[in-house]
């Protein structure tokens, strides 16, 4: 858990420097303004919950490489109810900004196992770490596909891992 917090803090500290360095590149490209707000849908699989998920997200750019990404997912579980709400900060990296990573918070509601005893439908707070790949932001495409891996650290002994893919629609 401490490692996740330290990695998240380092990501956020370097984000401002990366944003400042790339601002000149974005401003110099003809016909390309600030990144647009995007609304997306997604589907995937959570290996800890052992369930398929569907969800939606909103990508709110706050700079050429930084986005605030609130999202929500619903899990199709056989017993009980499972969902997760996230609020993450993502930073794009690389020459084409294909790759991104982020950190944020999660509120997750699902069955939890404690000492071989399953607590049905409990709600807990957690920390997210995400890494993904998406189409470059400078392309004029209105629909932008992406794939993402997400780790949610709920406690020292309980971590969720999910792989999701979907598409965002530029506004």
Order of alpha helices (4+ residues) and beta strands (2+ residues): alpha-beta-beta-beta-beta-beta-beta-beta-beta
